[in-house]
């Protein structure tokens, strides 16, 4: 029998946000909401490490959406329902929700609660600009992307400009093998509002038993601990590249509105469960350069110091 003596080049592969971020996750934790570029079996979704919520003096049982089942299956269910209902006229929404609950092995008795929460999700403004999921100018669900990566190592992210200190510290936990190949992903929703384009991602993370848990600070902690900041950098880069090819007069500062991460369980909170940010043009252009194998200005400066 012929023998195979050549070594395989393991660096050349297709990866995703999950593939990059899971190197920093303690796999003993179970994920709350899987992303659609996830390659692991259900139940092994990426870890969500949420800051503990200080218990009130009188502990109450979670109600409504806060009592909804947790875990990967619940995350997939909500993604499916929102994909069905955002930008689509559904004649019998309750029947559709019941069908989706059955498909995902969740109690059908939750249908009325889901419908009530879904109404809030569709009608509540996402931000000060007033965009609502139920009334978007234009939207594209499940935008898929695939772009080449010349060479990418975890420490290179630290050379990007305009990275908040909390995220810079989180980046130090990444330990994925150097990537050569491609990055892929599915963006939950791209929408346009008042002429600007936004990346929206749904998260079913459970941050605590009631609306008080969904503060800006707690969502910021979840974004850092689960490396969602890296996810939205990769997603905004995909949108940035797409608009460069289809919009003749495209300008990042003018045309990109930013990202909206919607923590679904916090829709009735003061924050509406919305984490809103816009990565700087310098960060996205430097990330674009990294993917193309170019050194960032910070890397050049570091080499100049050590030379």
Steps between C-alpha positions, in 0.01 A plus 500: 500500500641845408605710796435872540811679620427865424383731777168683481490879515258542790500878489306508172134470595162668511422653837238730655446724797423192707814329378709796611325570829450149637871475580436738791189325632477259788313215332356390835251785461204457270424772251186710517457594137675335207607703201411387152864450401534246782647167390462317830209268581201644685578531870865587441438858400738777593520590864317796639649622824264754649575711802300384802198704582477628855194339653235740627392482859191310396584234244221450248460226246583614146189595302418527130797497266737470796349159578529379141721189471870562456760327287587445138158369398327813629750716311437318172125528556506879544724544197254297292195694623663837438614394155137402429348824629738792443402677180234238423122518532399186691120448487488259797804571713381293795469190281849556361644540851327181614646313205849630574469402867410148397788483253748601771352273768387790717166514690218621276345661808762775454344618172301790648802621700722480193245692295482775763880530513521491122254791478728703728806402296334614178352824632761633747749751353852358490671831560467877501478492119163328536555187292249224578528138386137507392545802272841504334572683172693204366642189659687188403487205737771237525757674282776249438862603450827330418827687464863392471753528780867514405623434853345578837633432850321591827756759611450700181161622623684684776662719234165643388431865584207636703440180699339567842712377790242243613507342155877522479522296820249247364704460181794371702304184577474399132727210409388367161759351260629741236240514224566492129196447282154652534263648755129431461187601681129581491384841620157487666380822338633786290261793489495857369351788696514868406747413225749318723573128527501302823605154617250345740555182699252324728620369836297289743759520778349484849663776705268482799147435626336829402532820296741653751772259383514651151695814577753649260781382729381140520452480124851643456636223725315236294636651177856475634475158664341337195724690256200643319703815429720284273190358337366841408840618373501206257137565404548873445806422287284269287241776455775756433645284221157431355406868484834585341405275208134603455491869596703726272525793742530288816648672805539312830447798727185610319344169398566265793271556797661240725391185679198417711526191719152423627491306828147370454428437867568865579249655258294652786805631686595867504773420245252295291768234503684680221877529484579767239848580369684605187859381460726774370596520136864458602420172680306352208754607240784360714306173543450490124875538460569218745281265298695595187832435669598863556656623821311760700657834589528376859697193384734718297552727798570202728759368256659844485531508879658155523731546200 
